[in-house]
Amino acid sequence: MAINILDRKKVKCPECGVMIDSLLCRSRQYTISDANLDRNGNLDWDPRDDVQESDYEEYECPECGEVLFTNGLDAERFLRGENASTD
């Protein structure tokens, strides 16, 4: 279900109490590179096309920076105002 950005409701951060309508998501991606020496003898990386995702995700309050969730499903539920378990 698409939500109009203007219709987003605010929810209360359980840590700082500020009303927010978004979370800051931190995640990691890994690139695979071939590491070789260049003509000057310095390490040079030649990235391959594929990027690998990791299981690392953190969703934090944009106001206080506290990590509230470590998975997208709970973050979605929280932003919708549904019950979501904080980690």
C-alpha positions in Angstrom: 0.0 0.0 0.0 1.5 3.3 -1.1 1.5 6.1 1.5 1.5 9.7 0.3 4.5 11.4 1.9 2.2 14.2 3.1 0.0 11.7 4.8 2.7 10.2 7.0 1.8 10.2 10.6 4.3 10.9 13.3 5.1 8.3 15.9 6.8 8.8 19.3 10.3 7.6 19.7 10.3 5.3 22.7 13.7 6.5 23.8 13.6 10.3 23.6 9.8 11.0 23.2 10.2 13.2 20.1 7.5 12.7 17.4 9.2 11.4 14.2 8.0 10.2 10.8 11.1 8.5 9.6 14.1 6.4 10.9 17.7 6.5 9.9 18.7 3.1 8.4 22.3 1.9 8.5 23.2 -1.1 6.5 26.4 -2.6 5.0 27.1 -3.8 1.5 30.3 -5.6 0.5 32.1 -5.3 -2.8 34.5 -7.8 -4.1 37.6 -6.5 -5.7 40.8 -7.9 -7.2 43.7 -6.4 -5.4 46.9 -6.0 -7.4 50.0 -3.9 -7.4 50.1 -1.0 -9.8 53.2 -0.1 -11.8 54.5 1.9 -8.8 54.2 -1.0 -6.5 51.1 0.3 -4.7 48.0 -1.7 -3.9 45.3 -1.1 -6.5 41.7 -2.4 -6.3 39.7 -3.4 -9.3 36.1 -3.8 -8.1 33.9 -6.5 -9.6 30.3 -5.7 -10.6 28.6 -7.7 -7.9 27.7 -6.2 -4.5 26.9 -8.5 -1.6 24.4 -7.5 1.0 25.0 -8.3 4.7 22.4 -9.1 7.3 23.4 -5.9 9.2 20.6 -3.4 9.5 20.0 -0.8 12.2 17.1 1.6 12.3 17.7 4.6 14.7 15.8 7.6 15.8 16.9 10.6 13.6 16.6 12.9 16.7 18.4 11.0 19.5 20.4 8.4 17.5 19.2 5.5 19.6 19.0 2.2 17.7 15.3 1.1 17.9 15.2 -1.9 15.5 17.5 -4.3 13.7 15.1 -5.4 11.0 12.9 -3.7 8.4 9.7 -5.4 9.3 9.6 -4.0 12.9 10.7 -0.6 11.5 7.8 -0.6 9.1 5.3 -1.6 11.8 6.6 1.2 14.1 6.3 3.9 11.4 2.8 2.7 10.7 1.9 3.0 14.3 1.4 -0.7 14.7 2.9 -2.7 17.6 6.5 -3.5 16.9 8.9 -5.0 19.3 11.9 -2.8 20.1 15.1 -4.7 20.2 
